[in-house]
Amino acid sequence: MVLYVAMAKSEQDYLSRAAESLFQHKLRFEELSGGPCLMMRYCWVGPAVMDEYPIRAIVISGFGHGWDEMEFSELYGLYDLLHAVEVPVLGICGGHQLLAHVFTEDFRLVQELCDEPMRRLQPGEPDWDPDYHPGYFVESGMQPVTIIHPDPLFAGLPEVLYVRQLHFCEVKTLPPQFRLLASNDHCRLQAVGHCRRPIYGVQFHPELYTDNYPDGRQILRNFFAIAGAEVRD
């Protein structure tokens, strides 16, 4: 079973995003992993979930809102789970940024997490999506990402991937005990992996693959294979 952690800021946000995209992601995870996918809001997730369900892999979703729109104490359970869990973990976009915070800071010693935008737009630089974090550079669309460090996550893929991007924040500093796996000109830490545990973060969205750009699909298949699933073609 795959646990899909939805980083939705409220019940309404969860229901809205489930209808718009999260449920579609869940179906893709089930198709590729060959097993069921349990979707839960982050505030319901903690170490006990591993005793209640036969979880073999964890995927953490992205999100478009700021850290200040979430109840920080509701992240404690997920923080504890990520430090204790032994199954493979994949953080996507905001989930990637969450992993960087989890393995850099003690959540019970800090009061909040801070957004880390890539950069502000330069004078005269067009704002292609003014409704999404106006005034900031946004990496969007299918973009090239170069593999820096070979890893089973990228098995069967070329050196340069094309994957879906949609983010204005990034991870600025590689967390301790992680190594850089992939990068591009816009965002240096496009993919990271823990040096000793099967924990991965990707700034891009592998779940948003298409027939013309299937690299994200192969990344997910590789991740579920790492988790021991009998992945499907």
C-alpha angles and dihedrals in degrees: 000000000000119000111214110197110205112208093208116154096217142006090261091050089050093051093045095048092043089058094043103042120330095078090051089053090049090054091050091051090050092048094050099038095043092227143078123291121214113206119203136167112250094246091063094053126097141130092288091068089073090061094046099049136031093247114181100168138015126213120188116204130226125245138198102217131084126263089247090067092064128077100249097207089057088068093063095088093051090045091054092046093052092052093049106034122104100190120094117278129200119191115196123204103310087018088057089052090048091055090053090054093044093054096041105042138042103236092206091057097049127063100209146359122242128225113240110204117199093233144307119268115268120241108284094011109134121246100220095185109029092173091063111067097322116219095027131099111254123197105216142166130019105334135177118255122186122218109234101176122029112240138164087251088072099041113148094013131116122250091257116051129194111217138160117267131191115156143109096189127065143179106269100189129036108245118241114274092019128109130209112254105171140008146171139193095269100046124019099201100055093145132011134178134198112250095227108017131055093252118134136179124195124185091205129068111252090174090067095068121143136199089261093045106035100157093103090057091055091049090054092047089052092049093051089046088055086054090055097252121147094241120210129229 
